[in-house]
C-alpha cells in the first residue's frame, strides 16, 4: 500500500510537470508572436506586413501615374496633329517636301516682280527695277476717276493704312518681323496698285503706260500667279472701295483677266463672253485662289448626281482600276469618245453612255502660264485642309495621259492645245505633277466608277455587234432600208389585225 506521504509527493511531481508543459506552450506561443517593436499595438498587425502592403500601393499609384501621363501626351498629340487654323497663314510658303517632289523651282519663285513680303528683299536686279514701275502704277491708279473723287489722296492712304494693319498675320511671322508698320503699308499700297493697273493695262492694251516690254509682261503674268507672290485680295478691295472708285469695274477687269489667261474658251479655243462663263466668287483669298475657283466652278455636278450610265457593278474599286489612258479608251472595243465642255469648268467633267460612251472634259490651253498656275494651285491645296478639287483633276488627267500618243488623241478631240513645247514634254509634265500630288479624297471617283462599269459590261459588246450586223445587212443601201422599213410596217399591220381578230370591237355588228 502506498502511504499518504508518497501520494502527496507524486501529486506534487505531476503538478510540476504540468506547470513545465504549460510554460513550454506559452514560450512556444511567445516565440511565434513577433517582437514587440514590430507589432502595431492598435491592430496587432506585423509592421513587415504593413510595409509590404504599402509598397504594393505605392507601385500601383506609380503605374497609374505613368499610364495617365501616356494618355495625356496622346491627347496633346491629337490636338497638335489637328490643323490649327488660327496659326496657319492664309498665304503660306511652298512646303519643301513639295518643292523636292515637283522639281520646278523656277515656277515657285518670281523672276521680275515681287508681290508681298516673301521675296521683298530679293536682290534680283530685274525685281529691283520693277519697283520703279510700281511707283508709276501708283500714279496711274490715283489718276483713275480724277476729278470725280471727293476723298483726298492723303485721306485715302490713311484710311487704307488703318484697314490693313491686321493683314500682316496672313503671312509667315518671320517674313515681316524686320518691317515696321510704315514699310509694310507702303509695300501693300505699291503692290496693290501695281496688280490693279497691270491687269487694267492688259485688258485695254495700254501697257505702254507702264513702260513694260512684251517679255516683261509675260513674266509678270506668271509671277502674279505664284503662291508665295500673292497679295491678300482684301488689299485690292480696300484700295478701290473708297468713295469715287468703281468697285464693280475693278471686279469686272479681274474676272475678264482670268478669262483672258487660260480659261473662258470654247471647243474651238475662241474666247467667250466672261460674264457668260464666269461668276465673281465671293471672298477669294488672293488672285491665285480666285483663278483656281474659276477653274473649278461653283456647281460640282460630278458629285452626288444621278447615274447617267446604264451599266451597274458591285465592286467600285475594281471598276475604277479599269480606267486606262485615252488612247486605250477611244480605241478597241470600248470606243469612248471625247467631247470638250462648253464653259470649261472642272466641275463639268462627266461620263455618259448607253451603247457608246462619251467623256466630257474642259478644253485646256497649255503654255508656261498654265504650268505656273497648275504647280502653284497644287501647292495651295497642299497647304490647306479641305481643298482637293484641283488636285483631283490633276490626278484624273494623269490617269488619262500616259505618253505622247494620249496627248495627240486629246488634241485631235479638241481637249488640249499645246502652244509651247512638244507633245512629249507636255505628257512628261502632266505625269510628273500627277505623281507629286498627295493622295486625297477623289473628286471624280463617280466618273471613274461609271467609266469602269461601261468597260466591264459583258452584254454591251454583244448588243453593239448585233446592231452592227443589222446595219450592215439591212441598212447598207437605200433599197435595203426601204425593204427593211416595209417589212417592219407589214409586221405592225399583222400585229394590229391579229389583235382585232382576238378582241373584236363591240360596235362592228358581230
URUR-V336482 format. One record per pair of residues at least 12 apart in sequence whose ideal C-beta (glycine too) atoms are under 7 Angstrom apart, sorted by the first residue. I is the first residue (numbers start at 1). J is the second residue. D is the distance in Angstrom with one decimal. If there is no record, write none. Layout:
BEGIN
i->(I/I)
j->(J/J)
d->(D/D)
END
This chain:
BEGIN
i->(34/83/89/89/89/90/90/90/91/91/91/91/91/91/92/93/93/93/94/94/94/94/95/95/98/98/98/101/102/102/102/104/107/107/107/107/108/108/110/110/110/110/111/111/111/112/112/112/112/112/112/112/113/113/113/113/114/114/115/115/115/115/115/115/116/116/116/116/116/117/117/117/117/117/118/118/119/119/120/133/133/133/134/134/134/135/136/136/137/137/137/137/137/138/138/138/140/140/141/141/141/144/145/145/148/149/149/150/150/151/151/151/156/157/159/160/160/160/161/163/164/164/164/164/167/167/167/168/170/188/191/192/192/192/192/193/195/195/195/195/196/196/196/196/197/198/198/199/199/199/200/202/202/203/203/203/221/222/222/222/224/225/225/225/225/225/226/226/227/227/227/227/230/230/230/231/232/233/233/233/233/251/255/255/255/256/258/258/258/258/259/259/259/259/261/261/262/262/262/262/263/263/263/264/264/264/265/265/265/266/267/267/267/269/269/269/277/278/279/281/281/288/288/288/289/291/292/292/292/295/295/296/296/296/296/296/297/297/297/297/299/300/301/301/301/302/302/302/302/302/302/302/303/303/307/308/308/309/309/309/309/309/309/310/311/311/311/311/312/313/313/316/319/319/319/319/320/320/320/320/322/322/322/323/323/323/323/325/325/325/325/326/326/326/326/326/326/327/327/327/330/333/334/334/335/336/336/336/337/337/338/338/338/338/338/339/339/340/340/340/340/341/341/341/344/344/345/346/346/346/348/348/349/349/349/349/350/351/351/351/353/355/355/355/357/357/361/363/363/364/364/365/365/366/366/366/366/366/367/367/368/371/374/374/375/377/378/378/378/378/378/382/388/388/388/389/391/391/392/392/392/392/394/394/394/395/395/396/397/397/398/398/398/401/401/403/404/404/404/406/407/407/407/408)
j->(46/385/170/171/172/170/232/285/116/170/171/230/232/286/383/118/172/228/108/227/228/379/382/383/379/382/436/436/375/433/436/375/371/372/375/376/226/228/127/223/226/229/126/219/223/126/127/130/216/219/220/223/127/130/220/223/127/229/191/195/224/229/230/231/171/191/229/230/231/171/175/176/179/187/175/228/228/229/187/210/211/212/190/191/194/190/210/211/193/194/197/198/210/189/190/193/197/209/193/196/197/245/244/245/244/243/244/243/244/242/243/244/242/189/242/189/238/239/185/238/185/188/235/238/188/232/235/184/232/235/231/231/235/236/239/239/224/231/236/287/236/239/240/250/210/210/220/253/254/257/253/257/260/253/256/257/369/368/369/372/287/288/291/372/373/376/372/376/288/376/379/380/286/287/288/286/286/284/285/286/290/280/274/278/280/274/278/290/291/294/271/274/277/278/291/369/365/369/370/373/294/295/344/277/278/344/344/363/365/342/340/363/414/363/365/417/343/294/298/293/294/376/377/380/380/373/377/380/390/346/390/345/346/347/389/390/345/346/347/348/347/347/347/348/350/347/349/350/443/444/446/447/443/446/450/350/352/351/352/353/450/453/454/354/453/454/457/460/453/453/456/449/449/452/453/456/445/448/449/452/452/455/456/399/448/451/452/400/401/402/406/338/400/401/406/409/410/405/406/409/409/461/357/455/356/357/358/359/356/358/359/361/410/413/415/358/360/361/363/414/415/360/361/362/362/363/362/362/389/393/360/362/361/362/444/447/447/447/450/451/454/460/463/464/451/454/415/414/415/415/416/417/419/416/417/418/419/426/419/420/420/429/394/433/433/390/390/391/394/433/437/438/440/441/443/443/437/440/440/442/443/444/433/434/437/434/437/444/430/434/430/431/434/427/430/427/423/424/427/427/423/426/427/423)
d->(5.4/4.8/5.8/5.5/5.5/4.5/6.9/5.5/6.7/5.4/5.7/4.9/6.7/6.2/4.4/6.3/5.9/5.5/5.0/5.8/6.2/4.7/6.4/6.8/5.7/5.5/6.7/4.1/6.2/6.7/5.0/5.4/6.5/5.1/4.5/6.9/6.4/6.5/6.7/4.1/5.8/4.9/6.8/5.1/6.3/4.6/6.3/5.8/5.8/4.4/5.9/6.1/6.4/4.5/5.3/4.9/5.1/6.7/4.9/7.0/6.2/4.5/6.5/5.3/6.7/6.5/6.2/6.1/5.5/5.4/4.3/5.0/6.8/6.8/5.5/4.5/6.7/6.5/6.3/5.7/6.7/6.5/4.3/7.0/4.5/7.0/6.0/6.7/4.9/4.3/4.1/6.8/6.3/6.9/6.2/4.5/4.9/6.1/4.1/6.1/5.4/6.9/5.3/6.3/5.6/6.8/3.0/5.6/6.0/5.4/5.2/6.0/5.1/6.7/6.6/6.6/5.5/6.5/4.6/4.9/6.7/5.5/6.1/6.1/6.9/5.4/6.5/5.9/5.2/5.4/5.3/6.1/4.7/5.5/5.0/6.7/6.3/6.4/6.6/7.0/6.2/6.7/7.0/6.4/6.8/6.8/6.3/5.6/6.3/4.6/5.6/6.2/6.9/5.1/5.6/6.1/5.7/6.2/5.7/4.5/6.1/5.4/6.9/5.2/5.2/5.9/6.7/5.5/6.1/4.4/4.9/5.4/3.8/6.4/5.5/6.1/6.0/5.0/6.3/5.3/6.9/5.2/5.5/5.4/5.4/4.8/6.8/6.7/5.0/5.2/6.7/3.9/6.1/6.0/6.9/6.1/5.2/6.1/4.8/6.8/6.2/6.1/5.3/4.7/6.8/6.9/5.9/5.5/6.6/6.3/4.2/6.2/5.0/6.3/6.5/5.4/5.3/5.4/6.5/4.5/6.9/5.9/6.8/6.3/6.7/6.4/4.7/6.7/5.7/5.7/6.7/6.8/5.0/6.0/4.8/6.3/3.1/6.2/3.7/6.6/5.6/4.7/5.5/6.3/6.6/6.4/5.6/5.7/7.0/6.0/6.1/5.6/6.9/6.8/6.9/6.9/4.6/6.6/6.7/4.7/4.3/5.9/5.9/6.0/4.0/5.3/4.4/6.9/6.3/4.9/5.6/5.2/5.3/2.7/5.5/5.9/6.7/4.4/5.9/5.4/4.2/4.6/5.8/6.1/5.1/5.1/5.9/6.0/6.5/4.3/4.8/6.6/4.9/7.0/4.9/5.0/5.9/4.9/5.1/5.3/5.8/5.6/6.8/5.6/5.8/4.0/6.8/5.7/6.7/5.0/5.6/6.5/6.6/3.8/5.7/5.7/5.0/6.6/4.3/4.7/5.5/5.1/6.6/5.1/4.2/5.7/6.3/6.1/6.6/4.8/6.6/6.4/5.9/6.9/6.3/6.1/6.2/5.1/4.7/5.2/4.7/6.7/6.5/5.6/6.9/4.8/5.1/6.3/5.8/6.6/5.5/4.9/6.2/6.5/6.9/4.9/6.5/5.7/4.4/4.8/6.0/6.5/6.8/6.1/6.5/4.9/6.8/5.7/6.3/6.4/6.1/6.5/4.0/5.6/6.5/5.2/4.8/5.7/6.8/5.5/3.6/5.6/5.8/5.6/5.5/5.8/5.6/4.8/5.8/6.8/5.6/6.0/2.5/5.6/5.0/5.4/4.5/4.6/5.2/6.7/4.2/5.4/5.1/5.9)
END
